[in-house]
Amino acid sequence: MYSRTQNDNGSYNTRCLYCFLTIASAVETEQELDRIEGNHVCPEKALSQLLAERSNVTAHALRN
Ligand SMILES: [Zn+2]
């Protein structure tokens, strides 16, 4: 999930909605935005996935 904004000169900024980092600013094209967003390894998203996995493991352990 990313929040894109456009500057007065037509270039773009994009911000990750998980970690609230601006991961690109003054990007010229939407293709470039797609590429940069695709390359963002989000620490917050990784953490939430890890926690979700852990709660699955806990739920599984409780069932046995
Ligand atoms: Zn992020």
N, CA, C, O and the ligand as a Tripos MOL2 file, in Angstrom:
@<TRIPOS>MOLECULE
protein
  257   255    65     0     0
PROTEIN
NO_CHARGES

@<TRIPOS>ATOM
      1 N           0.8560   -1.2040    0.0000 N.3       1 MET1
      2 CA          0.0000    0.0000    0.0000 C.3       1 MET1
      3 C           0.8840    1.2430    0.0000 C.2       1 MET1
      4 O           1.7250    1.4350    0.8790 O.2       1 MET1
      5 N           0.6720    2.0650   -0.9950 N.am      2 TYR2
      6 CA          1.4920    3.2580   -1.1360 C.3       2 TYR2
      7 C           0.6010    4.4640   -1.3920 C.2       2 TYR2
      8 O          -0.4550    4.3690   -2.0180 O.2       2 TYR2
      9 N           1.0610    5.5890   -0.8890 N.am      3 SER3
     10 CA          0.3450    6.8340   -1.1100 C.3       3 SER3
     11 C           1.1660    7.7010   -2.0540 C.2       3 SER3
     12 O           2.2630    8.1440   -1.7170 O.2       3 SER3
     13 N           0.6140    7.9350   -3.2440 N.am      4 ARG4
     14 CA          1.3260    8.7300   -4.2400 C.3       4 ARG4
     15 C           0.8020   10.1570   -4.2510 C.2       4 ARG4
     16 O          -0.4030   10.3970   -4.1780 O.2       4 ARG4
     17 N           1.7160   11.0790   -4.3430 N.am      5 THR5
     18 CA          1.3290   12.4740   -4.5030 C.3       5 THR5
     19 C           2.0930   13.0460   -5.6830 C.2       5 THR5
     20 O           3.1610   12.5570   -6.0480 O.2       5 THR5
     21 N           1.5290   14.0860   -6.2680 N.am      6 GLN6
     22 CA          2.1720   14.6920   -7.4330 C.3       6 GLN6
     23 C           2.6200   16.1110   -7.0890 C.2       6 GLN6
     24 O           1.8890   16.8720   -6.4540 O.2       6 GLN6
     25 N           3.8200   16.4480   -7.5140 N.am      7 ASN7
     26 CA          4.3670   17.7820   -7.2800 C.3       7 ASN7
     27 C           3.8820   18.7640   -8.3510 C.2       7 ASN7
     28 O           3.3350   18.3700   -9.3810 O.2       7 ASN7
     29 N           4.0950   20.0240   -8.0820 N.am      8 ASP8
     30 CA          3.6830   21.0740   -9.0200 C.3       8 ASP8
     31 C           4.3230   20.9040  -10.3920 C.2       8 ASP8
     32 O           3.7220   21.2410  -11.4130 O.2       8 ASP8
     33 N           5.5440   20.3790  -10.4100 N.am      9 ASN9
     34 CA          6.2400   20.2130  -11.6910 C.3       9 ASN9
     35 C           5.8940   18.9070  -12.4020 C.2       9 ASN9
     36 O           6.4800   18.5790  -13.4330 O.2       9 ASN9
     37 N           4.9270   18.1580  -11.8370 N.am     10 GLY10
     38 CA          4.4690   16.9430  -12.5050 C.3      10 GLY10
     39 C           5.1770   15.6760  -12.0700 C.2      10 GLY10
     40 O           4.7790   14.5830  -12.4730 O.2      10 GLY10
     41 N           6.2270   15.7950  -11.2500 N.am     11 SER11
     42 CA          6.9090   14.6000  -10.7560 C.3      11 SER11
     43 C           6.1300   14.0290   -9.5680 C.2      11 SER11
     44 O           5.2600   14.6900   -9.0010 O.2      11 SER11
     45 N           6.4570   12.8060   -9.2100 N.am     12 TYR12
     46 CA          5.7070   12.0990   -8.1750 C.3      12 TYR12
     47 C           6.5420   11.8070   -6.9290 C.2      12 TYR12
     48 O           7.7650   11.6820   -6.9890 O.2      12 TYR12
     49 N           5.8440   11.7020   -5.8030 N.am     13 ASN13
     50 CA          6.4300   11.1630   -4.5790 C.3      13 ASN13
     51 C           5.5880    9.9440   -4.2030 C.2      13 ASN13
     52 O           4.4020    9.8800   -4.5260 O.2      13 ASN13
     53 N           6.1920    8.9980   -3.5350 N.am     14 THR14
     54 CA          5.4060    7.8710   -3.0220 C.3      14 THR14
     55 C           5.8510    7.5250   -1.6110 C.2      14 THR14
     56 O           7.0380    7.5460   -1.2840 O.2      14 THR14
     57 N           4.8720    7.2100   -0.7960 N.am     15 ARG15
     58 CA          5.1150    6.9430    0.6070 C.3      15 ARG15
     59 C           4.4900    5.6030    0.9580 C.2      15 ARG15
     60 O           3.3660    5.3040    0.5550 O.2      15 ARG15
     61 N           5.2250    4.8060    1.7080 N.am     16 CYS16
     62 CA          4.7110    3.5120    2.1530 C.3      16 CYS16
     63 C           3.7590    3.7200    3.3270 C.2      16 CYS16
     64 O           4.0960    4.4110    4.2890 O.2      16 CYS16
     65 N           2.5760    3.1230    3.2490 N.am     17 LEU17
     66 CA          1.5790    3.3170    4.3040 C.3      17 LEU17
     67 C           1.7700    2.3630    5.4790 C.2      17 LEU17
     68 O           1.0610    2.4620    6.4800 O.2      17 LEU17
     69 N           2.7260    1.4360    5.3620 N.am     18 TYR18
     70 CA          3.0340    0.5630    6.4980 C.3      18 TYR18
     71 C           4.0560    1.2020    7.4270 C.2      18 TYR18
     72 O           3.8650    1.2400    8.6420 O.2      18 TYR18
     73 N           5.1560    1.7080    6.8400 N.am     19 CYS19
     74 CA          6.2270    2.2560    7.6800 C.3      19 CYS19
     75 C           6.2860    3.7860    7.6030 C.2      19 CYS19
     76 O           7.0870    4.4140    8.2950 O.2      19 CYS19
     77 N           5.4370    4.3800    6.7610 N.am     20 PHE20
     78 CA          5.3310    5.8320    6.6220 C.3      20 PHE20
     79 C           6.6200    6.4970    6.1510 C.2      20 PHE20
     80 O           6.8440    7.6840    6.3870 O.2      20 PHE20
     81 N           7.4640    5.7130    5.4820 N.am     21 LEU21
     82 CA          8.6540    6.2850    4.8720 C.3      21 LEU21
     83 C           8.3210    6.7980    3.4800 C.2      21 LEU21
     84 O           7.5830    6.1550    2.7330 O.2      21 LEU21
     85 N           8.8610    7.9500    3.1380 N.am     22 THR22
     86 CA          8.8300    8.3850    1.7450 C.3      22 THR22
     87 C           9.9160    7.6100    1.0180 C.2      22 THR22
     88 O          11.1050    7.8270    1.2520 O.2      22 THR22
     89 N           9.5070    6.7120    0.1430 N.am     23 ILE23
     90 CA         10.4910    5.8440   -0.4900 C.3      23 ILE23
     91 C          10.9650    6.3860   -1.8250 C.2      23 ILE23
     92 O          11.9590    5.9060   -2.3710 O.2      23 ILE23
     93 N          10.2650    7.3870   -2.3620 N.am     24 ALA24
     94 CA         10.7570    8.0410   -3.5780 C.3      24 ALA24
     95 C          10.1730    9.4360   -3.6400 C.2      24 ALA24
     96 O           9.0320    9.6620   -3.2390 O.2      24 ALA24
     97 N          10.9590   10.3640   -4.1410 N.am     25 SER25
     98 CA         10.4460   11.7160   -4.3610 C.3      25 SER25
     99 C          10.9870   12.2410   -5.6860 C.2      25 SER25
    100 O          12.0700   11.8640   -6.1330 O.2      25 SER25
    101 N          10.2040   13.1180   -6.2950 N.am     26 ALA26
    102 CA         10.5700   13.7190   -7.5840 C.3      26 ALA26
    103 C          10.8370   12.6670   -8.6560 C.2      26 ALA26
    104 O          11.7790   12.7870   -9.4400 O.2      26 ALA26
    105 N           9.9900   11.6270   -8.6790 N.am     27 VAL27
    106 CA         10.0880   10.5880   -9.7040 C.3      27 VAL27
    107 C           9.3350   11.0590  -10.9410 C.2      27 VAL27
    108 O           8.2470   11.6270  -10.8430 O.2      27 VAL27
    109 N           9.9240   10.8180  -12.0940 N.am     28 GLU28
    110 CA          9.3820   11.3800  -13.3390 C.3      28 GLU28
    111 C           8.1680   10.6160  -13.8770 C.2      28 GLU28
    112 O           7.2300   11.2290  -14.3850 O.2      28 GLU28
    113 N           8.1800    9.2840  -13.7690 N.am     29 THR29
    114 CA          7.1430    8.4900  -14.4270 C.3      29 THR29
    115 C           6.4840    7.5100  -13.4580 C.2      29 THR29
    116 O           7.0600    7.1440  -12.4340 O.2      29 THR29
    117 N           5.2590    7.0930  -13.8050 N.am     30 GLU30
    118 CA          4.5570    6.1090  -12.9820 C.3      30 GLU30
    119 C           5.2180    4.7340  -13.0750 C.2      30 GLU30
    120 O           5.1520    3.9410  -12.1360 O.2      30 GLU30
    121 N           5.8620    4.4560  -14.2240 N.am     31 GLN31
    122 CA          6.5920    3.1940  -14.3720 C.3      31 GLN31
    123 C           7.7180    3.1220  -13.3450 C.2      31 GLN31
    124 O           7.9630    2.0800  -12.7360 O.2      31 GLN31
    125 N           8.3880    4.2430  -13.1710 N.am     32 GLU32
    126 CA          9.4850    4.3080  -12.1980 C.3      32 GLU32
    127 C           8.9280    4.1330  -10.7760 C.2      32 GLU32
    128 O           9.5540    3.4820   -9.9400 O.2      32 GLU32
    129 N           7.7660    4.7090  -10.5090 N.am     33 LEU33
    130 CA          7.1180    4.5160   -9.1980 C.3      33 LEU33
    131 C           6.8470    3.0370   -8.9470 C.2      33 LEU33
    132 O           7.1260    2.5180   -7.8660 O.2      33 LEU33
    133 N           6.2980    2.3640   -9.9620 N.am     34 ASP34
    134 CA          6.0050    0.9340   -9.8350 C.3      34 ASP34
    135 C           7.2650    0.1670   -9.4730 C.2      34 ASP34
    136 O           7.2490   -0.7120   -8.6100 O.2      34 ASP34
    137 N           8.3610    0.5130  -10.1480 N.am     35 ARG35
    138 CA          9.6250   -0.1850   -9.9380 C.3      35 ARG35
    139 C          10.1450    0.0490   -8.5120 C.2      35 ARG35
    140 O          10.5660   -0.8870   -7.8320 O.2      35 ARG35
    141 N          10.1070    1.3070   -8.0770 N.am     36 ILE36
    142 CA         10.6320    1.6460   -6.7480 C.3      36 ILE36
    143 C           9.7720    1.0120   -5.6580 C.2      36 ILE36
    144 O          10.2900    0.4790   -4.6770 O.2      36 ILE36
    145 N           8.4530    1.0770   -5.8410 N.am     37 GLU37
    146 CA          7.5560    0.4720   -4.8460 C.3      37 GLU37
    147 C           7.7720   -1.0420   -4.7780 C.2      37 GLU37
    148 O           7.7050   -1.6420   -3.7060 O.2      37 GLU37
    149 N           8.0320   -1.6450   -5.9360 N.am     38 GLY38
    150 CA          8.2860   -3.0830   -5.9850 C.3      38 GLY38
    151 C           9.5710   -3.4750   -5.2690 C.2      38 GLY38
    152 O           9.6980   -4.5890   -4.7600 O.2      38 GLY38
    153 N          10.5190   -2.5470   -5.2350 N.am     39 ASN39
    154 CA         11.8160   -2.8260   -4.6040 C.3      39 ASN39
    155 C          11.8230   -2.5350   -3.1060 C.2      39 ASN39
    156 O          12.7570   -2.9250   -2.4050 O.2      39 ASN39
    157 N          10.8010   -1.8610   -2.6160 N.am     40 HIS40
    158 CA         10.7790   -1.5030   -1.1950 C.3      40 HIS40
    159 C          10.5580   -2.7410   -0.3320 C.2      40 HIS40
    160 O           9.5280   -3.4080   -0.4320 O.2      40 HIS40
    161 N          11.5210   -3.0310    0.4990 N.am     41 VAL41
    162 CA         11.3690   -4.1190    1.4670 C.3      41 VAL41
    163 C          10.9560   -3.4690    2.7740 C.2      41 VAL41
    164 O          11.7630   -2.8270    3.4460 O.2      41 VAL41
    165 N           9.6980   -3.6430    3.1250 N.am     42 CYS42
    166 CA          9.1410   -2.8770    4.2310 C.3      42 CYS42
    167 C           9.3860   -3.5640    5.5750 C.2      42 CYS42
    168 O           8.9340   -4.6920    5.7730 O.2      42 CYS42
    169 N          10.0830   -2.9170    6.4920 N.am     43 PRO43
    170 CA         10.3280   -3.5240    7.8030 C.3      43 PRO43
    171 C           9.0380   -3.7430    8.5900 C.2      43 PRO43
    172 O           8.8960   -4.7440    9.2920 O.2      43 PRO43
    173 N           8.0980   -2.8050    8.4690 N.am     44 GLU44
    174 CA          6.8420   -2.9290    9.2220 C.3      44 GLU44
    175 C           5.9910   -4.0850    8.7040 C.2      44 GLU44
    176 O           5.3780   -4.8190    9.4800 O.2      44 GLU44
    177 N           5.9630   -4.2340    7.3850 N.am     45 LYS45
    178 CA          5.1620   -5.2900    6.7880 C.3      45 LYS45
    179 C           5.7480   -6.6540    7.1340 C.2      45 LYS45
    180 O           5.0150   -7.5960    7.4350 O.2      45 LYS45
    181 N           7.0880   -6.7520    7.0890 N.am     46 ALA46
    182 CA          7.7640   -7.9970    7.4440 C.3      46 ALA46
    183 C           7.4600   -8.3670    8.8860 C.2      46 ALA46
    184 O           7.2260   -9.5330    9.2050 O.2      46 ALA46
    185 N           7.4650   -7.3680    9.7460 N.am     47 LEU47
    186 CA          7.2010   -7.5980   11.1630 C.3      47 LEU47
    187 C           5.7790   -8.0950   11.3880 C.2      47 LEU47
    188 O           5.5610   -9.0250   12.1630 O.2      47 LEU47
    189 N           4.8150   -7.4790   10.7130 N.am     48 SER48
    190 CA          3.4260   -7.8910   10.9160 C.3      48 SER48
    191 C           3.1900   -9.3000   10.3740 C.2      48 SER48
    192 O           2.3830  -10.0550   10.9150 O.2      48 SER48
    193 N           3.9170   -9.6540    9.2780 N.am     49 GLN49
    194 CA          3.8020  -11.0170    8.7580 C.3      49 GLN49
    195 C           4.3960  -12.0260    9.7280 C.2      49 GLN49
    196 O           3.8670  -13.1210    9.9170 O.2      49 GLN49
    197 N           5.5080  -11.6310   10.3380 N.am     50 LEU50
    198 CA          6.1710  -12.4980   11.3160 C.3      50 LEU50
    199 C           5.2430  -12.7460   12.5090 C.2      50 LEU50
    200 O           5.1140  -13.8750   12.9820 O.2      50 LEU50
    201 N           4.6080  -11.6880   12.9820 N.am     51 LEU51
    202 CA          3.6910  -11.8100   14.1190 C.3      51 LEU51
    203 C           2.4810  -12.6730   13.7580 C.2      51 LEU51
    204 O           1.9940  -13.4480   14.5810 O.2      51 LEU51
    205 N           2.0050  -12.5320   12.5280 N.am     52 ALA52
    206 CA          0.8630  -13.3300   12.0750 C.3      52 ALA52
    207 C           1.2450  -14.8020   12.0260 C.2      52 ALA52
    208 O           0.4670  -15.6720   12.4190 O.2      52 ALA52
    209 N           2.4700  -15.0730   11.5330 N.am     53 GLU53
    210 CA          2.9440  -16.4480   11.4930 C.3      53 GLU53
    211 C           3.0460  -17.0390   12.8910 C.2      53 GLU53
    212 O           2.6630  -18.1840   13.1330 O.2      53 GLU53
    213 N           3.5700  -16.2330   13.8010 N.am     54 ARG54
    214 CA          3.7560  -16.7000   15.1660 C.3      54 ARG54
    215 C           2.4060  -17.0260   15.8050 C.2      54 ARG54
    216 O           2.2800  -18.0230   16.5150 O.2      54 ARG54
    217 N           1.3960  -16.1870   15.5530 N.am     55 SER55
    218 CA          0.0880  -16.4460   16.1550 C.3      55 SER55
    219 C          -0.5420  -17.6920   15.5360 C.2      55 SER55
    220 O          -1.3000  -18.3930   16.2060 O.2      55 SER55
    221 N          -0.2390  -17.9790   14.2660 N.am     56 ASN56
    222 CA         -0.7000  -19.2220   13.6470 C.3      56 ASN56
    223 C          -0.0840  -20.4280   14.3330 C.2      56 ASN56
    224 O          -0.7600  -21.4220   14.5980 O.2      56 ASN56
    225 N           1.2080  -20.3270   14.6170 N.am     57 VAL57
    226 CA          1.9190  -21.4190   15.2890 C.3      57 VAL57
    227 C           1.3100  -21.6460   16.6710 C.2      57 VAL57
    228 O           1.0900  -22.7880   17.0760 O.2      57 VAL57
    229 N           1.0420  -20.5780   17.3790 N.am     58 THR58
    230 CA          0.4560  -20.6640   18.7240 C.3      58 THR58
    231 C          -0.9170  -21.3290   18.6560 C.2      58 THR58
    232 O          -1.2390  -22.2020   19.4620 O.2      58 THR58
    233 N          -1.7200  -20.9000   17.6810 N.am     59 ALA59
    234 CA         -3.0520  -21.4790   17.5310 C.3      59 ALA59
    235 C          -2.9700  -22.9780   17.2460 C.2      59 ALA59
    236 O          -3.7690  -23.7690   17.7480 O.2      59 ALA59
    237 N          -1.9820  -23.3450   16.4280 N.am     60 HIS60
    238 CA         -1.7910  -24.7490   16.0740 C.3      60 HIS60
    239 C          -1.3840  -25.5550   17.3160 C.2      60 HIS60
    240 O          -1.8720  -26.6610   17.5480 O.2      60 HIS60
    241 N          -0.4780  -24.9680   18.1030 N.am     61 ALA61
    242 CA          0.0090  -25.6550   19.3050 C.3      61 ALA61
    243 C          -1.1440  -25.8680   20.2820 C.2      61 ALA61
    244 O          -1.2130  -26.9120   20.9300 O.2      61 ALA61
    245 N          -2.0420  -24.9060   20.3980 N.am     62 LEU62
    246 CA         -3.1610  -25.0110   21.3300 C.3      62 LEU62
    247 C          -4.1370  -26.1220   20.9260 C.2      62 LEU62
    248 O          -4.7580  -26.7600   21.7760 O.2      62 LEU62
    249 N          -4.2570  -26.3370   19.6130 N.am     63 ARG63
    250 CA         -5.1700  -27.3550   19.1370 C.3      63 ARG63
    251 C          -4.7050  -28.7640   19.4840 C.2      63 ARG63
    252 O          -5.5140  -29.6710   19.6840 O.2      63 ARG63
    253 N          -3.3740  -28.9300   19.5540 N.am     64 ASN64
    254 CA         -2.8620  -30.2750   19.8500 C.3      64 ASN64
    255 C          -2.8800  -30.5530   21.3330 C.2      64 ASN64
    256 O          -2.4830  -31.6360   21.7630 O.2      64 ASN64
    257 ZN          7.3750    0.3370    4.1430 Zn       65 ZN65
@<TRIPOS>BOND
     1     1     2 1
     2     2     3 1
     3     3     4 2
     4     3     5 am
     5     5     6 1
     6     6     7 1
     7     7     8 2
     8     7     9 am
     9     9    10 1
    10    10    11 1
    11    11    12 2
    12    11    13 am
    13    13    14 1
    14    14    15 1
    15    15    16 2
    16    15    17 am
    17    17    18 1
    18    18    19 1
    19    19    20 2
    20    19    21 am
    21    21    22 1
    22    22    23 1
    23    23    24 2
    24    23    25 am
    25    25    26 1
    26    26    27 1
    27    27    28 2
    28    27    29 am
    29    29    30 1
    30    30    31 1
    31    31    32 2
    32    31    33 am
    33    33    34 1
    34    34    35 1
    35    35    36 2
    36    35    37 am
    37    37    38 1
    38    38    39 1
    39    39    40 2
    40    39    41 am
    41    41    42 1
    42    42    43 1
    43    43    44 2
    44    43    45 am
    45    45    46 1
    46    46    47 1
    47    47    48 2
    48    47    49 am
    49    49    50 1
    50    50    51 1
    51    51    52 2
    52    51    53 am
    53    53    54 1
    54    54    55 1
    55    55    56 2
    56    55    57 am
    57    57    58 1
    58    58    59 1
    59    59    60 2
    60    59    61 am
    61    61    62 1
    62    62    63 1
    63    63    64 2
    64    63    65 am
    65    65    66 1
    66    66    67 1
    67    67    68 2
    68    67    69 am
    69    69    70 1
    70    70    71 1
    71    71    72 2
    72    71    73 am
    73    73    74 1
    74    74    75 1
    75    75    76 2
    76    75    77 am
    77    77    78 1
    78    78    79 1
    79    79    80 2
    80    79    81 am
    81    81    82 1
    82    82    83 1
    83    83    84 2
    84    83    85 am
    85    85    86 1
    86    86    87 1
    87    87    88 2
    88    87    89 am
    89    89    90 1
    90    90    91 1
    91    91    92 2
    92    91    93 am
    93    93    94 1
    94    94    95 1
    95    95    96 2
    96    95    97 am
    97    97    98 1
    98    98    99 1
    99    99   100 2
   100    99   101 am
   101   101   102 1
   102   102   103 1
   103   103   104 2
   104   103   105 am
   105   105   106 1
   106   106   107 1
   107   107   108 2
   108   107   109 am
   109   109   110 1
   110   110   111 1
   111   111   112 2
   112   111   113 am
   113   113   114 1
   114   114   115 1
   115   115   116 2
   116   115   117 am
   117   117   118 1
   118   118   119 1
   119   119   120 2
   120   119   121 am
   121   121   122 1
   122   122   123 1
   123   123   124 2
   124   123   125 am
   125   125   126 1
   126   126   127 1
   127   127   128 2
   128   127   129 am
   129   129   130 1
   130   130   131 1
   131   131   132 2
   132   131   133 am
   133   133   134 1
   134   134   135 1
   135   135   136 2
   136   135   137 am
   137   137   138 1
   138   138   139 1
   139   139   140 2
   140   139   141 am
   141   141   142 1
   142   142   143 1
   143   143   144 2
   144   143   145 am
   145   145   146 1
   146   146   147 1
   147   147   148 2
   148   147   149 am
   149   149   150 1
   150   150   151 1
   151   151   152 2
   152   151   153 am
   153   153   154 1
   154   154   155 1
   155   155   156 2
   156   155   157 am
   157   157   158 1
   158   158   159 1
   159   159   160 2
   160   159   161 am
   161   161   162 1
   162   162   163 1
   163   163   164 2
   164   163   165 am
   165   165   166 1
   166   166   167 1
   167   167   168 2
   168   167   169 am
   169   169   170 1
   170   170   171 1
   171   171   172 2
   172   171   173 am
   173   173   174 1
   174   174   175 1
   175   175   176 2
   176   175   177 am
   177   177   178 1
   178   178   179 1
   179   179   180 2
   180   179   181 am
   181   181   182 1
   182   182   183 1
   183   183   184 2
   184   183   185 am
   185   185   186 1
   186   186   187 1
   187   187   188 2
   188   187   189 am
   189   189   190 1
   190   190   191 1
   191   191   192 2
   192   191   193 am
   193   193   194 1
   194   194   195 1
   195   195   196 2
   196   195   197 am
   197   197   198 1
   198   198   199 1
   199   199   200 2
   200   199   201 am
   201   201   202 1
   202   202   203 1
   203   203   204 2
   204   203   205 am
   205   205   206 1
   206   206   207 1
   207   207   208 2
   208   207   209 am
   209   209   210 1
   210   210   211 1
   211   211   212 2
   212   211   213 am
   213   213   214 1
   214   214   215 1
   215   215   216 2
   216   215   217 am
   217   217   218 1
   218   218   219 1
   219   219   220 2
   220   219   221 am
   221   221   222 1
   222   222   223 1
   223   223   224 2
   224   223   225 am
   225   225   226 1
   226   226   227 1
   227   227   228 2
   228   227   229 am
   229   229   230 1
   230   230   231 1
   231   231   232 2
   232   231   233 am
   233   233   234 1
   234   234   235 1
   235   235   236 2
   236   235   237 am
   237   237   238 1
   238   238   239 1
   239   239   240 2
   240   239   241 am
   241   241   242 1
   242   242   243 1
   243   243   244 2
   244   243   245 am
   245   245   246 1
   246   246   247 1
   247   247   248 2
   248   247   249 am
   249   249   250 1
   250   250   251 1
   251   251   252 2
   252   251   253 am
   253   253   254 1
   254   254   255 1
   255   255   256 2
@<TRIPOS>SUBSTRUCTURE
     1 MET1         2 RESIDUE 1 A MET
     2 TYR2         6 RESIDUE 1 A TYR
     3 SER3        10 RESIDUE 1 A SER
     4 ARG4        14 RESIDUE 1 A ARG
     5 THR5        18 RESIDUE 1 A THR
     6 GLN6        22 RESIDUE 1 A GLN
     7 ASN7        26 RESIDUE 1 A ASN
     8 ASP8        30 RESIDUE 1 A ASP
     9 ASN9        34 RESIDUE 1 A ASN
    10 GLY10       38 RESIDUE 1 A GLY
    11 SER11       42 RESIDUE 1 A SER
    12 TYR12       46 RESIDUE 1 A TYR
    13 ASN13       50 RESIDUE 1 A ASN
    14 THR14       54 RESIDUE 1 A THR
    15 ARG15       58 RESIDUE 1 A ARG
    16 CYS16       62 RESIDUE 1 A CYS
    17 LEU17       66 RESIDUE 1 A LEU
    18 TYR18       70 RESIDUE 1 A TYR
    19 CYS19       74 RESIDUE 1 A CYS
    20 PHE20       78 RESIDUE 1 A PHE
    21 LEU21       82 RESIDUE 1 A LEU
    22 THR22       86 RESIDUE 1 A THR
    23 ILE23       90 RESIDUE 1 A ILE
    24 ALA24       94 RESIDUE 1 A ALA
    25 SER25       98 RESIDUE 1 A SER
    26 ALA26      102 RESIDUE 1 A ALA
    27 VAL27      106 RESIDUE 1 A VAL
    28 GLU28      110 RESIDUE 1 A GLU
    29 THR29      114 RESIDUE 1 A THR
    30 GLU30      118 RESIDUE 1 A GLU
    31 GLN31      122 RESIDUE 1 A GLN
    32 GLU32      126 RESIDUE 1 A GLU
    33 LEU33      130 RESIDUE 1 A LEU
    34 ASP34      134 RESIDUE 1 A ASP
    35 ARG35      138 RESIDUE 1 A ARG
    36 ILE36      142 RESIDUE 1 A ILE
    37 GLU37      146 RESIDUE 1 A GLU
    38 GLY38      150 RESIDUE 1 A GLY
    39 ASN39      154 RESIDUE 1 A ASN
    40 HIS40      158 RESIDUE 1 A HIS
    41 VAL41      162 RESIDUE 1 A VAL
    42 CYS42      166 RESIDUE 1 A CYS
    43 PRO43      170 RESIDUE 1 A PRO
    44 GLU44      174 RESIDUE 1 A GLU
    45 LYS45      178 RESIDUE 1 A LYS
    46 ALA46      182 RESIDUE 1 A ALA
    47 LEU47      186 RESIDUE 1 A LEU
    48 SER48      190 RESIDUE 1 A SER
    49 GLN49      194 RESIDUE 1 A GLN
    50 LEU50      198 RESIDUE 1 A LEU
    51 LEU51      202 RESIDUE 1 A LEU
    52 ALA52      206 RESIDUE 1 A ALA
    53 GLU53      210 RESIDUE 1 A GLU
    54 ARG54      214 RESIDUE 1 A ARG
    55 SER55      218 RESIDUE 1 A SER
    56 ASN56      222 RESIDUE 1 A ASN
    57 VAL57      226 RESIDUE 1 A VAL
    58 THR58      230 RESIDUE 1 A THR
    59 ALA59      234 RESIDUE 1 A ALA
    60 HIS60      238 RESIDUE 1 A HIS
    61 ALA61      242 RESIDUE 1 A ALA
    62 LEU62      246 RESIDUE 1 A LEU
    63 ARG63      250 RESIDUE 1 A ARG
    64 ASN64      254 RESIDUE 1 A ASN
    65 ZN65       257 GROUP 0 **** ****
